[in-house]
Amino acid sequence: MLPLYICSAIFTLLYFAHVQQPTAAQITAPWEVNALRAIRGSLSDPNGFLNNWNRGDPCVANWTRVICYNVTAKDDGYFHVQELQLLRLGLSGTLAPELGQLSRMKIMDFMWNKITGSIPKEVGNITSLELLLVNGNQLSGSLPDEIGLLPNLNRIQIDQNNISGPIPKSFANLNKTKHFHMNNNSLSGQIPPELSRLPSLVHMLLDNNNLSGYLPPELAQLPKLLIIQLDNNNFSGSSIPPSYGNITTLLKLSLRNCSLEGPAPDVSGIPQLGYLDVSWNQLTGPIPSGQLASNITTIDFSHNRLNGSIPASFSGLPNLQRLSLDNNNLDGSVPSDVWQNIDFSGNRTLILDFHNNGLTNLSNPLTPPANVTILLSGNPVCQSQNQLNIAQYCQSTPEVTAEGGSIDNSTLCAPCATDFPLESVLKAPNPCSCGVPLYVDYRLKSPGFWDFVPYEAQFQEYLSSGLFLNSYQLEVTTFMWEEGPRLKMTLKLFPNNTILFNSREVERLRYMFTGWLIADSDIFGPYELINFNPGWYENVLSRGTKKSLSTGAIVGIVIAAFAAAAVLSSLITLIILRRRSRQFSKKRTAKRIPMKIDGVKDFTFEELSNCTNDFSESALIGQGGYGKVYRGVLADGKVAAIKRAQEGSLQGSKEFFTEIELLSRLHHRNLVSLLGYCDEEDEQMLVYEYMPNGTLRDHLSAKARESPSFPMRLRIALGSSRGILYLHTEADPPIFHRDIKASNILLDSKFVAKVADFGLSRQQPSERRGAQHQPSLRKMNCLFVWSLHMYIYGCWCMDVCSMCRLCFFRNCALLLLVEIFVRNL
């Protein structure tokens, strides 16, 4: 009667907790709720994306694109908004001053909408803000000084608006800011020399504004500066400071069309410079003859007033793609060896543009490789073109900017099935593979090259590794140069050896882009996300449309859970104390147990750290009471799920030993396979085969695009039953799983169900030990436990087949108590 009494008490507590609806609950901070409503009120949402912003609690009811911290704050007990991810929702209206009340927000993303008005000064109150992303709108007005008060700001991205006025001097206080992306606005006035105090700045993109005055020489003091891009401003009468030639960290210097005067810059002291553009100015004098960095790809001195000869230092640069010296007053000989030391295998090209100068002769006959284009029209040397055999170089040939994308070889394969919107995976290891892709519009804002074609394979490797994907999972569908020059491309991301991504992977990939978690590259420069289009996976990403419990119901459940936990803990504690009094001599200290098990790989900590990028959050795919689970790519290329125990978890230590001991000798199609383990450096990890389609719970949840069909659910239930039957009847000795639930049923690429998580499993006791009266008791005990497990499994099957979880919820507490009671008789 004791278990029934406890169950009655639990459900009585549930009833009263629900009816009374206490006011102390886990809810969003009230002032942040009011702020979100004010933000919604200042916006127009023609597509209805934010319709659920007037229902329920923001963090509990999952308002669209409102991301909260997953735990309540210790200082006030409330949930708080962590991110506003309102990218490309077709919003118009203005930014509400109440944004400043979201004081714990880290990401403010309003990119690519139609928002007007100015940036409210109250944004300066969001002291935790790291990413300020409002580019691609119609914002106007000036930049508020208060932004300079944000101590944690990493990125200011306000480009492609109509923002005017000066750059505030207060921005010199942004000690953590790495990215100033303020291009394509109407900013005016002097670049503040005070910005030279910024210790972390790497990208200064201020091109296409109305900036004037002089170029501050002090910018050369920036210790980490990689890119200066100031094209299309008006620094009339100013010269390029000689100190810019001493910025040893610089990768790109672009000062095109800035009304600059004076001598051409000597950049021979910049060891890693890859891109130099000072075209369309009024620079005079000779071109400096110092040796340039070997990795330079682009040199553009065109449309100036430079004179003298072409320096010999332009020859022998192995990565050069374009040398533009046209429309100057250069004289002397046409160089004939610029292409030396350049490997033209593959798709490498070189453009030498010398037209409209005063070049009079050839130093040697021109015999360039086929991939070299030389433009000499408008030079005196072309008056004798026939005698010198250079007629082909003296013609006015319009340049064609390269565009392209992946070659479609799908015609060589049979069409993909039509059950899903499948597309061919062009570079998959298995020919003619198909998958449902994600679509990404992506742009390189300041690339360090002129021609993308030779770098396409390198880009594919860079971005896929940054996303923790195999290189074949990323396809560059198209790319196109835009004014800037900027490189816009469309990408497809394909699942790995299966037709579908699971929901966790879609969320992870989306966050990699929207959280700017992909490391910048020296050659590819800063990037921006234009759009993340889930396509078929649209409903996998939370839009707040799922049904949520009312606040009162959630209050009741939370309070009831605490009460139930207290009652259960009391009962279990009494039983444990009873067992300890009888079996104290058999107790051993709970500690980590070193193991060497045949047939299971013993990984080192370093191996598993490397394959998960040092256990980064981007590789995290799940977590529970035992610890966290990461997705990693092993040294042999196999994708694995790595389960890492929480530090100091005694329960985790027992589960760790149990699971290795069991899985090392259990082999069945419907049981998850153990690939290895790690037991060193106070770490205990299990390495499993990776299940691309996640857990059954993912597919039964409200976030799933659609629930599995009834035949599929039936196959999953049958597959699970085969795994459990193997444990009960074929394992030696038989094993009771003791934790059958939807989150412990994993689905492989073909939706084959596999039972996982054996941390709570227990072997059937042997009948050959103990006193003579014990075998019959043990038989009765095992019969009880077996029957209870079958009853739990029956309830679980009803849940799966009927898509209803109430059966298990109502009976699990009673069954757990009965099992504990029986096993401790």
VOGU-3710 file (C-alpha; in Angstrom, 3 decimals, decimal comma):
1> mlplyicsai> 0,000/0,000/0,000  2,949/2,317/0,497  3,570/2,946/-3,250  -0,154/3,567/-3,862  -0,213/6,017/-0,985  2,792/7,875/-2,362  1,227/7,997/-5,847  -1,982/9,385/-4,386  -0,003/12,056/-2,577  1,831/13,024/-5,749
11> ftllyfahvq> -1,323/13,469/-7,803  -3,005/15,355/-4,984  -0,067/17,772/-5,018  -0,357/18,046/-8,802  -4,042/18,891/-8,533  -3,675/21,554/-5,873  -0,573/23,034/-7,481  -2,484/23,437/-10,731  -5,655/24,822/-9,150  -3,968/27,278/-6,815
21> qptaaqitap> -1,501/28,628/-9,453  1,056/30,223/-7,115  2,571/33,517/-8,233  6,207/32,517/-7,652  7,183/30,846/-10,920  9,833/30,580/-13,579  8,754/33,289/-16,014  10,357/36,014/-18,098  11,307/39,209/-16,288  8,155/41,407/-16,414
31> wevnalrair> 10,040/44,491/-17,631  11,451/42,489/-20,508  7,978/41,241/-21,410  6,784/44,853/-21,541  9,830/45,793/-23,622  9,162/43,012/-26,157  5,555/44,112/-26,495  6,710/47,687/-27,103  9,201/46,441/-29,712  6,430/44,495/-31,402
41> gslsdpngfl> 4,176/47,544/-31,308  6,732/49,682/-33,143  7,095/47,162/-35,982  4,877/46,245/-38,884  4,798/42,503/-39,544  2,934/41,902/-42,820  3,859/38,214/-42,937  2,600/37,479/-39,422  5,870/36,016/-38,132  5,400/37,687/-34,746
51> nnwnrgdpcv> 1,728/36,868/-34,218  2,441/34,849/-31,084  4,184/37,802/-29,373  0,898/38,657/-27,664  0,258/35,209/-26,194  1,723/33,683/-23,060  5,195/34,231/-21,674  8,080/35,003/-24,130  10,568/32,475/-22,789  8,118/29,793/-21,639
61> anwtrvicyn> 5,817/29,973/-24,674  8,715/30,325/-27,147  7,908/33,582/-28,891  9,141/33,597/-32,487  12,874/34,327/-32,779  13,120/35,243/-29,085  15,890/33,127/-27,573  16,238/33,087/-23,800  18,828/31,828/-21,367  17,850/28,253/-20,450
71> vtakddgyfh> 18,059/28,872/-16,711  16,682/31,585/-14,506  18,986/34,287/-13,208  20,329/33,760/-9,701  19,878/37,380/-8,692  16,168/37,775/-9,524  14,821/34,276/-10,372  13,532/35,288/-13,829  14,263/34,145/-17,347  15,949/36,772/-19,515
81> vqelqllrlg> 16,171/37,373/-23,256  19,529/36,325/-24,703  18,961/36,954/-28,415  16,543/38,624/-30,804  17,011/36,846/-34,145  14,718/38,787/-36,505  16,718/38,267/-39,688  14,828/38,806/-42,958  11,232/38,727/-41,728  9,957/41,552/-43,959
91> lsgtlapelg> 9,545/43,864/-40,954  9,106/47,622/-41,249  8,514/50,347/-38,674  11,094/51,606/-36,183  13,370/50,350/-33,418  11,734/50,956/-30,053  13,691/52,667/-27,245  12,527/49,829/-24,987  15,246/47,679/-26,551  17,452/49,133/-23,830
101> qlsrmkimdf> 15,448/47,252/-21,193  16,736/43,909/-22,537  19,874/44,536/-20,521  21,143/40,929/-20,651  20,753/40,442/-24,404  23,853/39,318/-26,334  22,659/39,339/-29,956  20,396/42,008/-31,480  19,721/40,939/-35,057  17,358/42,973/-37,274
111> mwnkitgsip> 19,278/42,360/-40,521  17,705/42,607/-43,965  14,344/44,141/-43,130  12,797/47,534/-44,040  13,113/49,288/-40,706  13,315/53,075/-40,742  14,082/55,738/-38,127  17,265/55,888/-36,099  19,122/53,567/-33,755  17,791/54,454/-30,283
121> kevgnitsle> 20,358/55,702/-27,792  18,911/53,281/-25,226  20,776/50,487/-26,995  23,735/51,749/-24,986  22,067/50,282/-21,868  22,427/46,699/-23,121  25,772/46,190/-21,423  25,962/42,484/-22,304  25,455/43,115/-26,051  28,035/41,380/-28,248
131> lllvngnqls> 26,542/41,588/-31,763  24,735/44,723/-33,010  23,332/43,650/-36,389  21,036/46,088/-38,198  22,524/46,094/-41,702  20,344/46,009/-44,796  17,567/48,276/-43,530  16,553/51,909/-44,175  17,829/53,402/-40,941  18,793/57,075/-40,865
141> gslpdeigll> 19,895/59,644/-38,325  23,220/59,672/-36,531  25,005/57,031/-34,508  24,317/57,483/-30,780  27,328/58,176/-28,564  25,915/55,679/-26,073  26,960/52,742/-28,269  30,493/53,550/-27,170  29,487/52,518/-23,631  28,972/48,848/-24,529
151> pnlnriqidq> 31,868/47,002/-22,859  31,275/43,595/-24,500  30,452/44,635/-28,064  32,270/42,468/-30,618  30,677/43,540/-33,893  29,021/46,755/-35,127  27,256/45,869/-38,363  25,224/48,833/-39,604  26,133/48,762/-43,304  23,689/49,338/-46,166
161> nnisgpipks> 21,525/51,927/-44,428  21,190/55,708/-44,678  22,918/56,572/-41,403  24,531/60,010/-41,411  26,616/62,243/-39,180  30,067/61,651/-37,726  31,555/58,523/-36,202  31,299/59,158/-32,435  34,609/59,579/-30,620  33,119/57,445/-27,828
171> fanlnktkhf> 33,616/54,407/-30,096  37,270/54,565/-29,060  36,141/53,007/-25,744  34,993/49,750/-27,391  37,880/47,643/-26,176  36,387/44,304/-27,270  35,108/45,364/-30,684  36,773/43,541/-33,576  34,537/44,529/-36,480  33,548/48,036/-37,659
181> hmnnnslsgq> 31,242/47,283/-40,601  29,751/50,710/-41,404  30,083/50,773/-45,186  27,392/51,973/-47,615  25,911/54,723/-45,476  26,149/58,533/-45,433  28,610/58,949/-42,579  30,480/62,233/-42,755  33,287/64,152/-41,137  36,707/63,120/-39,974
191> ippelsrlps> 37,657/59,555/-39,011  38,376/60,052/-35,282  42,100/59,571/-34,579  40,990/58,302/-31,163  40,010/55,021/-32,815  43,709/54,168/-32,772  43,214/53,189/-29,103  41,074/50,190/-30,008  43,056/47,115/-28,906  40,953/44,458/-30,651
201> lvhmlldnnn> 39,906/45,998/-33,972  40,661/43,772/-36,988  38,287/45,010/-39,735  37,633/48,681/-40,529  35,079/48,768/-43,346  33,996/52,400/-43,905  33,761/52,436/-47,700  30,970/54,158/-49,621  30,305/57,016/-47,185  30,867/60,785/-47,213
211> lsgylppela> 33,881/60,831/-44,900  36,312/63,714/-45,340  39,298/65,363/-43,674  42,602/63,553/-43,547  43,550/59,915/-43,066  44,660/59,598/-39,415  48,279/58,364/-39,292  47,502/57,074/-35,798  45,553/54,141/-37,267  48,935/52,493/-37,816
221> qlpklliiql> 49,059/51,978/-34,033  46,167/49,486/-34,079  47,842/46,248/-32,940  45,536/43,716/-34,655  44,292/45,544/-37,739  43,903/43,278/-40,783  41,754/45,268/-43,229  41,459/48,986/-44,015  38,691/49,505/-46,573  37,816/53,184/-47,120
231> dnnnfsgssi> 36,878/53,263/-50,823  34,603/55,955/-52,255  35,022/58,667/-49,637  36,323/62,208/-50,101  39,637/62,841/-48,353  40,346/65,697/-50,760  43,881/67,039/-50,528  44,959/64,338/-48,088  47,809/61,938/-48,724  48,299/58,345/-47,662
241> ppsygnittl> 50,246/58,414/-44,372  53,667/56,717/-44,718  52,938/55,012/-41,373  50,395/52,781/-43,158  53,351/51,031/-44,771  54,414/49,859/-41,322  51,191/48,104/-40,271  52,780/44,685/-40,088  49,488/42,878/-39,441  47,706/44,307/-42,496
251> lklslrncsl> 46,250/41,937/-45,108  44,283/44,383/-47,239  44,584/48,134/-47,949  41,824/49,490/-50,181  41,643/53,286/-50,727  39,993/53,432/-54,155  38,401/56,712/-55,308  39,161/58,754/-52,195  40,506/61,963/-53,872  43,932/61,269/-52,389
261> egpapdvsgi> 47,049/63,089/-53,512  50,768/62,719/-52,963  53,050/59,764/-53,582  52,043/56,135/-53,974  52,386/54,202/-50,731  55,414/52,016/-50,115  53,954/48,805/-48,696  57,067/46,649/-48,953  57,256/46,615/-45,153  53,937/44,781/-44,774
271> pqlgyldvsw> 54,935/41,081/-44,735  51,489/39,515/-45,298  49,769/42,081/-47,516  47,525/40,255/-49,977  45,509/43,048/-51,622  46,407/46,662/-52,524  44,015/49,040/-54,280  44,733/52,792/-54,478  43,118/53,341/-57,888  41,083/56,353/-59,018
281> nqltgpipsg> 43,001/58,949/-57,011  45,476/61,721/-57,951  48,667/60,041/-56,809  51,869/61,296/-58,416  55,492/60,267/-58,741  56,970/56,811/-59,397  55,693/53,499/-58,127  57,837/52,354/-55,157  60,235/49,597/-56,178  60,354/47,647/-52,901
291> qlasnittid> 59,643/43,919/-52,930  56,027/43,120/-52,109  54,694/40,235/-50,011  54,770/36,894/-51,803  51,105/36,184/-51,067  49,755/39,333/-52,761  46,989/38,602/-55,301  45,873/42,059/-56,424  47,804/45,281/-57,154  45,797/48,223/-58,505
301> fshnrlngsi> 47,444/51,630/-59,148  45,179/52,477/-62,098  43,641/55,888/-62,850  46,262/58,030/-61,132  49,048/60,331/-62,377  51,985/58,051/-61,736  55,111/58,238/-63,882  58,396/56,398/-64,330  58,884/52,787/-65,304  57,141/49,613/-64,144
311> pasfsglpnl> 59,187/48,224/-61,227  60,897/44,886/-61,653  59,598/43,923/-58,181  56,219/43,052/-59,757  57,812/39,984/-61,335  57,963/36,633/-59,620  54,985/37,081/-57,266  53,620/33,492/-57,088  50,010/34,319/-56,132  49,443/37,383/-58,324
321> qrlsldnnnl> 46,092/37,426/-60,157  45,812/41,027/-61,324  48,256/43,896/-61,889  46,408/47,070/-62,953  48,568/50,072/-63,896  46,356/51,511/-66,636  45,540/55,172/-67,165  48,762/56,617/-65,741  51,832/58,269/-67,288  54,194/55,296/-67,064
331> dgsvpsdvwq> 56,923/54,933/-69,656  59,787/52,616/-70,548  59,534/48,932/-71,414  56,685/46,440/-71,175  57,813/43,805/-68,637  58,068/40,312/-70,069  58,572/38,190/-66,951  55,790/39,127/-64,528  54,346/35,614/-64,816  57,515/33,890/-63,654
341> nidfsgnrtl> 57,099/31,673/-60,562  53,329/31,426/-61,063  51,840/27,939/-61,325  49,081/28,104/-63,942  47,834/24,561/-63,460  44,120/24,221/-62,972  42,125/27,415/-63,299  44,782/30,022/-62,450  44,764/33,205/-64,556  46,694/36,485/-64,602
351> ildfhnnglt> 45,590/39,882/-65,945  48,236/42,539/-66,712  46,455/45,807/-67,546  48,916/48,443/-68,856  46,663/50,276/-71,334  46,651/54,068/-71,729  50,224/54,743/-70,590  53,406/55,803/-72,378  55,147/52,439/-72,741  57,383/52,563/-75,808
361> nlsnpltppa> 59,160/49,234/-76,243  59,542/45,600/-75,161  62,307/44,413/-72,885  61,977/40,963/-74,483  59,499/39,308/-76,832  56,178/38,590/-75,135  55,622/34,832/-74,801  53,167/34,519/-71,899  51,308/31,304/-71,017  47,799/30,901/-72,388
371> nvtillsgnp> 46,220/31,887/-69,048  47,852/35,356/-69,072  45,954/38,371/-70,475  48,016/41,449/-71,414  46,288/44,765/-72,286  48,495/47,342/-74,046  46,080/49,489/-76,078  46,722/53,215/-75,861  50,504/52,859/-75,487  53,058/54,099/-78,104
381> vcqsqnqlni> 54,428/50,552/-78,374  51,232/49,535/-80,175  52,097/51,811/-83,097  54,592/49,110/-84,134  52,407/46,198/-83,141  52,792/44,261/-86,372  56,585/44,430/-86,388  56,769/43,384/-82,724  54,080/40,695/-83,101  51,981/42,159/-80,288
391> aqycqstpev> 48,798/42,969/-82,172  46,787/40,574/-80,008  47,717/42,607/-76,935  46,887/45,995/-78,446  43,192/45,357/-79,008  40,572/46,838/-76,709  39,104/43,729/-75,132  36,331/44,245/-72,577  36,908/42,386/-69,338  34,436/39,743/-68,255
401> taeggsidns> 33,949/39,240/-64,545  33,934/35,547/-63,716  30,745/34,017/-62,423  30,025/30,379/-61,849  29,177/27,586/-59,509  29,257/23,823/-59,121  28,928/21,700/-62,240  25,765/19,627/-62,229  26,567/15,992/-62,979  23,109/14,788/-62,002
411> tlcapcatdf> 22,337/13,834/-65,600  24,715/10,908/-65,158  22,523/9,486/-62,394  18,941/8,381/-62,110  16,610/11,124/-60,821  16,212/11,337/-57,055  13,047/9,944/-55,518  10,097/12,319/-55,221  9,005/11,404/-51,669  10,990/14,422/-50,439
421> plesvlkapn> 12,403/17,477/-52,263  15,643/15,574/-52,846  18,588/16,935/-54,804  21,743/15,272/-56,047  24,808/15,565/-53,803  27,306/16,332/-56,547  30,525/15,511/-54,686  29,347/12,730/-52,390  31,677/9,744/-51,919  28,779/7,513/-52,919
431> pcscgvplyv> 27,892/8,416/-56,517  24,342/9,537/-57,208  23,528/10,237/-53,555  20,491/12,380/-52,823  19,525/14,557/-49,876  17,250/17,405/-48,795  19,481/20,495/-48,524  19,484/23,710/-46,540  19,955/26,891/-48,585  22,228/29,750/-47,546
441> dyrlkspgfw> 22,792/33,126/-49,199  26,271/34,228/-48,201  28,609/37,109/-49,045  32,312/37,776/-48,678  32,478/41,471/-47,755  36,174/42,080/-48,375  37,825/39,128/-50,141  41,585/39,122/-50,585  41,635/38,041/-54,259  40,448/39,077/-57,689
451> dfvpyeaqfq> 39,497/35,676/-59,122  37,527/33,228/-56,958  37,811/30,188/-59,240  41,275/29,045/-58,050  40,148/29,432/-54,441  36,786/27,643/-54,698  38,054/24,296/-53,417  39,931/26,033/-50,592  36,771/27,968/-49,699  34,720/24,789/-49,655
461> eylssglfln> 37,192/23,183/-47,250  37,380/26,319/-45,070  33,636/26,764/-44,649  32,731/23,074/-44,312  35,353/22,580/-41,596  34,128/25,747/-39,867  30,638/24,240/-39,838  31,931/20,802/-38,731  30,747/19,212/-41,971  32,483/17,013/-44,509
471> syqlevttfm> 33,621/19,009/-47,528  31,230/17,215/-49,879  28,263/18,347/-47,770  28,839/21,947/-48,921  28,051/22,977/-52,482  28,753/26,435/-53,927  25,776/26,587/-56,266  26,473/30,033/-57,768  28,789/32,965/-57,145  28,690/36,478/-58,535
481> weegprlkmt> 30,841/39,576/-58,034  29,056/42,694/-56,799  30,154/46,299/-56,444  32,726/46,653/-53,710  34,080/44,275/-54,903  32,095/41,795/-52,853  31,408/38,173/-53,685  27,858/36,920/-53,269  27,168/33,200/-53,410  24,403/30,718/-52,850
491> lklfpnntil> 25,229/27,564/-50,924  23,594/24,213/-50,307  24,262/22,167/-47,189  23,542/18,444/-47,449  23,110/15,853/-44,659  25,852/13,292/-44,132  25,142/9,857/-45,642  21,390/10,233/-45,185  18,576/12,085/-46,891  17,577/14,381/-44,003
501> fnsreverlr> 19,155/16,535/-41,311  17,726/16,028/-37,839  16,278/19,015/-35,993  19,342/19,488/-33,781  21,635/19,709/-36,788  19,424/22,273/-38,518  19,356/24,410/-35,367  23,117/24,027/-34,937  23,926/25,085/-38,478  21,566/28,046/-38,288
511> ymftgwliad> 23,191/29,224/-35,086  26,687/28,837/-36,549  25,746/31,477/-39,128  23,540/33,785/-37,052  25,933/33,724/-34,085  28,984/34,484/-36,281  30,736/31,390/-34,955  32,642/30,633/-38,166  36,195/31,883/-37,868  37,288/34,552/-40,350
521> sdifgpyeli> 39,881/33,629/-42,949  42,839/35,746/-44,030  42,176/35,162/-47,714  38,356/35,165/-47,652  37,983/38,000/-45,146  34,808/38,900/-43,234  31,515/37,377/-44,309  27,852/38,117/-43,807  24,726/36,012/-43,805  22,133/37,280/-46,249
531> nfnpgwyenv> 19,592/34,520/-45,695  19,301/31,104/-44,080  16,519/29,296/-45,898  15,538/25,993/-44,257  13,370/25,047/-47,230  11,686/21,750/-46,402  12,940/22,025/-42,804  11,051/25,292/-42,151  9,022/23,922/-39,276  12,047/22,298/-37,663
541> lsrgtkksls> 13,145/25,775/-36,615  10,995/27,073/-33,797  8,623/29,816/-34,889  6,563/29,813/-31,733  3,625/28,015/-33,342  3,708/25,002/-31,086  1,027/24,725/-28,444  2,211/25,753/-25,018  0,832/25,276/-21,565  -0,614/28,263/-19,785
551> tgaivgivia> 1,514/29,918/-17,139  -0,755/28,537/-14,427  -0,377/24,996/-15,669  3,380/25,340/-15,867  3,426/26,743/-12,340  1,477/23,754/-11,126  3,697/21,233/-12,835  6,872/22,877/-11,582  5,680/22,970/-7,972  4,330/19,450/-8,235
561> afaaaavlss> 7,591/18,186/-9,635  9,489/19,600/-6,675  6,984/18,075/-4,254  7,073/14,709/-5,980  10,860/14,765/-6,005  10,890/15,448/-2,279  8,543/12,541/-1,526  10,379/10,148/-3,814  13,733/11,205/-2,384  12,515/10,490/1,135
571> litliilrrr> 11,323/7,009/0,219  14,480/6,156/-1,736  16,672/7,473/1,061  14,937/5,195/3,579  15,440/2,201/1,301  19,095/3,039/0,678  19,728/3,383/4,408  18,071/0,029/4,961  20,267/-1,617/2,332  23,387/-0,008/3,703
581> srqfskkrta> 22,670/-1,374/7,149  22,409/-4,885/5,679  25,153/-4,731/3,088  27,676/-2,252/4,465  30,479/-4,746/4,102  29,801/-5,048/0,364  29,878/-1,314/-0,336  32,819/0,018/-2,297  33,873/3,572/-2,755  32,352/5,302/-5,814
591> kripmkidgv> 35,326/6,338/-7,866  36,565/6,249/-11,404  37,714/2,794/-12,490  40,569/2,430/-14,984  39,748/-0,115/-17,672  41,282/-1,894/-20,636  38,604/-3,755/-22,601  39,336/-5,970/-25,572  37,559/-5,070/-28,802  36,806/-1,465/-27,764
601> kdftfeelsn> 39,135/1,373/-28,831  40,770/3,319/-26,015  40,816/6,940/-27,240  43,056/9,600/-25,771  41,600/12,839/-24,476  43,523/14,760/-27,138  41,996/12,681/-29,941  38,441/13,388/-28,799  39,196/17,046/-28,097  40,527/17,524/-31,628
611> ctndfsesal> 37,570/15,884/-33,328  35,073/18,106/-31,457  37,010/21,367/-31,846  37,905/21,347/-28,155  34,339/20,393/-27,167  32,933/23,632/-28,582  29,297/24,587/-28,133  28,809/24,373/-31,892  29,519/20,609/-31,717  27,067/20,053/-28,838
621> igqggygkvy> 24,078/17,913/-29,890  22,529/17,025/-26,529  22,928/16,789/-22,787  21,432/15,117/-19,747  22,087/14,231/-16,145  25,148/12,189/-17,105  26,795/14,968/-19,109  26,949/16,375/-22,629  26,967/14,698/-26,041  29,080/16,101/-28,891
631> rgvladgkva> 29,250/15,379/-32,589  32,787/14,717/-33,792  34,673/13,427/-36,811  37,243/10,782/-35,857  40,675/10,516/-37,447  39,422/7,842/-39,869  36,634/10,167/-41,078  33,860/8,359/-39,234  31,265/10,612/-37,580  30,682/9,723/-33,930
641> aikraqegsl> 28,642/10,829/-30,935  30,868/11,495/-27,925  29,246/11,346/-24,507  31,280/13,277/-21,951  30,658/12,787/-18,223  30,173/15,806/-16,004  33,203/16,489/-13,878  32,934/14,926/-10,445  29,737/12,999/-11,194  29,736/9,881/-8,990
651> qgskefftei> 26,558/8,667/-10,563  28,154/9,271/-13,948  31,123/7,121/-12,922  28,862/4,175/-12,149  26,934/4,676/-15,390  30,216/4,879/-17,286  31,474/1,531/-15,974  28,073/-0,130/-16,482  27,636/1,068/-20,031  31,114/0,050/-21,214
661> ellsrlhhrn> 30,882/-3,342/-19,533  27,489/-4,027/-21,116  27,985/-2,563/-24,583  31,377/-4,198/-25,075  29,665/-7,592/-25,205  26,237/-6,673/-26,649  25,893/-6,768/-30,440  22,513/-6,406/-32,113  21,106/-4,454/-35,037  18,730/-2,608/-32,721
671> lvsllgycde> 21,276/-1,670/-30,054  23,538/1,359/-30,438  27,173/0,351/-31,101  30,025/1,390/-28,841  33,078/2,498/-30,836  35,343/3,274/-27,911  35,907/5,151/-24,693  38,302/7,532/-22,978  39,414/7,227/-19,367  42,205/9,700/-18,685
681> edeqmlvyey> 42,915/13,193/-17,369  39,952/12,925/-14,979  37,705/12,500/-18,001  35,380/9,647/-18,850  33,821/9,574/-22,308  31,926/7,055/-24,412  32,180/7,079/-28,214  29,114/5,773/-30,062  28,137/5,446/-33,677  26,421/8,678/-34,781
691> mpngtlrdhl> 22,674/8,541/-35,374  21,925/11,190/-38,042  18,168/11,270/-37,427  18,445/11,944/-33,695  16,056/10,572/-31,126  12,530/9,372/-31,547  11,515/12,188/-29,220  12,723/14,716/-31,833  10,271/13,291/-34,354  7,348/13,096/-31,935
701> sakarespsf> 7,795/16,633/-30,592  5,896/19,713/-31,649  9,010/21,034/-33,412  8,988/18,218/-35,967  7,819/19,249/-39,413  5,479/16,293/-39,463  5,091/13,271/-37,263  6,268/9,899/-38,589  3,650/7,934/-40,468  1,895/5,138/-38,625
711> pmrlrialgs> 3,804/2,391/-40,518  7,086/4,094/-39,677  6,108/4,432/-36,000  5,135/0,776/-35,983  8,501/-0,210/-37,503  10,267/1,865/-34,868  8,309/0,194/-32,082  9,046/-3,264/-33,513  12,739/-2,482/-33,910  12,911/-1,285/-30,311
721> srgilylhte> 11,135/-4,424/-29,130  13,698/-6,624/-30,902  16,503/-4,819/-29,090  14,754/-5,180/-25,727  13,911/-8,835/-26,422  17,591/-9,492/-27,104  18,485/-7,939/-23,754  15,899/-9,993/-21,878  16,380/-13,392/-23,531  19,650/-13,647/-25,446
731> adppifhrdi> 22,114/-11,618/-23,380  24,028/-13,690/-20,839  23,046/-12,882/-18,165  19,793/-11,152/-19,148  19,734/-7,378/-18,776  16,966/-4,983/-17,747  17,328/-1,584/-19,426  15,219/0,302/-16,830  15,032/3,547/-18,824  12,932/2,932/-21,930
741> kasnilldsk> 11,677/6,246/-23,302  11,529/8,123/-26,605  14,735/10,069/-25,947  16,646/6,777/-25,547  15,530/5,387/-28,920  17,909/6,624/-31,626  17,264/6,538/-35,368  19,970/5,917/-37,957  20,064/7,252/-41,509  17,407/4,724/-42,576
751> fvakvadfgl> 15,223/5,316/-39,495  16,194/1,971/-37,982  15,500/2,179/-34,242  18,358/1,460/-31,834  18,099/1,305/-28,051  20,660/3,540/-26,308  21,782/4,788/-22,874  22,519/1,759/-20,687  23,694/3,780/-17,699  20,795/2,604/-15,514
761> srqqpserrg> 20,752/-0,985/-16,780  21,051/-3,922/-14,382  21,868/-7,564/-14,946  19,569/-10,313/-13,745  20,965/-11,675/-10,419  22,554/-15,097/-10,473  20,717/-17,949/-8,683  23,906/-19,710/-7,660  24,933/-17,395/-4,859  23,478/-16,647/-1,461
771> aqhqpslrkm> 21,429/-18,701/0,962  19,210/-21,577/-0,063  15,986/-19,644/0,432  17,027/-16,885/-1,984  16,585/-18,449/-5,469  12,790/-18,493/-5,239  12,814/-14,886/-4,019  15,109/-13,856/-6,849  12,876/-15,614/-9,383  9,881/-13,752/-7,996
781> nclfvwslhm> 11,885/-10,512/-7,990  12,967/-10,937/-11,653  9,448/-11,909/-12,661  8,126/-8,729/-11,066  10,791/-6,593/-12,722  10,343/-8,268/-16,133  6,567/-7,813/-15,920  6,905/-4,182/-14,901  9,296/-3,489/-17,754  6,894/-5,059/-20,202
791> yiygcwcmdv> 4,089/-2,935/-18,797  6,204/0,210/-19,120  7,168/-0,806/-22,648  3,498/-1,396/-23,484  2,646/2,095/-22,270  5,530/3,477/-24,297  4,319/1,668/-27,430  0,891/3,198/-26,917  2,533/6,607/-26,647  4,429/6,063/-29,910
801> csmcrlcffr> 1,549/4,641/-31,904  -1,097/7,065/-30,626  1,170/10,147/-30,403  -0,004/10,616/-26,796  2,337/10,744/-23,786  -0,268/10,699/-21,009  -0,207/6,938/-20,436  3,455/6,921/-19,480  3,135/10,133/-17,432  0,340/8,732/-15,276
811> ncallllvei> 1,974/5,380/-14,581  5,725/5,965/-14,445  5,861/7,142/-10,833  3,873/4,155/-9,563  5,907/1,657/-11,570  9,207/3,102/-10,414  8,168/2,928/-6,795  6,924/-0,637/-7,124  10,199/-1,718/-8,740  12,256/-0,079/-6,001
821> fvrnl> 10,041/-1,688/-3,359  10,232/-5,172/-4,914  13,998/-5,091/-5,546  14,649/-4,206/-1,940  12,508/-6,830/-0,216
//
